[in-house]
Amino acid sequence: MTARAVVLEQLATLALDATVIPYGRALDNVSENTLMVRVDSVAKGQGIVWRTYSVALLLIVPFEDPQRGEDELDALLEDVLFELEKSTTPLVWTSAQRAVFQEKWPCYEVTLSVPTSKEQA
């Protein structure tokens, strides 16, 4: 199973009110809370078949208004981190950086560490 598939499978089990976009891409519009998955890098793990992927989970909210956008973004971040932390999968969040998606929508980039092995494929 690929790192992206591991993340998408986990997101499908979480109690989150957001649309999931499986690949990083430009968006014409954001009309609801959105989670976008982007695989950023891979590092050698222990042993021959193990890898640790760094995956960005972008949390994007549909509000351009700073106050409403920030409040919604803070709530979404807390919900996502809570759901990830209570999960029993090997997904681990390591950081969350504030950003602006496409110079328009408030977002966080949550970095996930995803260990996988070729045998899982």
C-alpha positions in Angstrom: 0.0 0.0 0.0 1.4 3.4 -0.9 1.8 6.2 1.7 -0.9 8.2 0.0 -3.3 5.1 0.2 -2.4 4.7 3.9 -3.3 8.4 4.6 -6.5 8.3 2.5 -7.6 5.0 4.2 -7.1 6.6 7.6 -8.9 9.9 6.7 -11.9 7.8 5.6 -12.2 6.5 9.1 -12.0 9.8 10.9 -15.1 11.7 12.1 -14.4 14.9 10.1 -16.7 17.1 8.2 -14.5 17.9 5.3 -14.0 17.0 1.6 -10.8 14.9 0.9 -8.8 15.6 -2.2 -6.3 12.8 -2.7 -3.7 14.7 -4.8 -2.2 18.2 -4.6 -3.6 20.5 -7.2 -4.9 24.0 -7.8 -8.6 24.6 -6.9 -11.0 26.9 -8.7 -13.1 27.3 -5.6 -13.2 26.1 -2.0 -16.8 25.9 -0.8 -16.4 23.7 2.2 -13.6 22.5 4.6 -11.1 20.6 2.5 -8.3 18.2 3.3 -5.7 17.8 0.5 -3.1 15.1 0.5 0.4 15.8 -1.0 3.3 13.4 -0.8 6.5 15.5 -0.3 9.4 13.2 0.4 10.6 9.8 1.3 13.5 8.7 3.5 15.1 5.3 4.0 13.7 3.4 6.9 15.1 0.5 8.9 15.8 -2.6 6.8 15.6 -3.2 3.1 11.9 -2.7 2.4 11.0 0.1 4.9 10.5 3.8 3.9 9.2 6.8 5.8 7.2 9.2 3.7 6.6 12.8 4.6 3.1 13.7 3.6 1.5 17.1 3.8 -2.1 17.2 4.8 -3.4 20.6 3.8 -6.4 21.9 5.8 -8.2 24.5 3.8 -11.3 26.5 4.8 -13.6 28.3 2.5 -13.6 31.7 4.1 -11.6 34.7 2.8 -12.7 36.8 5.7 -9.8 36.7 8.2 -11.7 36.4 11.4 -14.2 33.8 10.2 -11.4 31.9 8.3 -9.1 31.9 11.3 -11.7 30.7 13.7 -12.9 27.9 11.3 -9.3 26.9 10.6 -8.3 26.7 14.2 -11.3 24.4 14.9 -10.5 22.2 11.9 -6.9 21.9 13.0 -7.9 20.8 16.5 -10.4 18.3 15.1 -7.9 16.8 12.7 -5.1 16.6 15.3 -7.4 15.0 17.8 -8.6 12.4 15.4 -5.0 11.6 14.3 -3.8 11.3 17.9 -6.5 8.9 19.0 -6.0 6.7 15.9 -4.2 3.4 16.3 -2.5 3.5 12.8 1.2 4.3 12.4 0.4 7.8 11.0 2.0 10.4 13.2 1.7 14.2 12.8 4.9 16.0 13.4 4.1 19.7 12.8 1.5 22.1 11.5 2.5 25.3 9.7 0.1 28.1 9.0 -0.2 29.0 5.3 -2.4 30.5 2.7 -3.6 28.3 -0.1 -3.4 29.9 -3.6 -2.9 33.3 -1.9 -6.6 33.2 -1.0 -7.8 30.7 1.6 -6.5 30.2 5.1 -4.9 26.8 5.6 -2.5 24.7 7.7 0.0 22.2 6.3 0.1 19.3 8.7 3.2 17.1 8.2 2.5 13.4 8.6 5.2 10.8 9.0 4.0 7.6 7.2 6.1 4.4 7.6 5.4 1.9 4.8 7.1 -1.2 3.4 7.2 -2.7 -0.1 5.6 -5.8 1.4 2.4 -3.7 2.1 2.0 -2.9 -1.6 
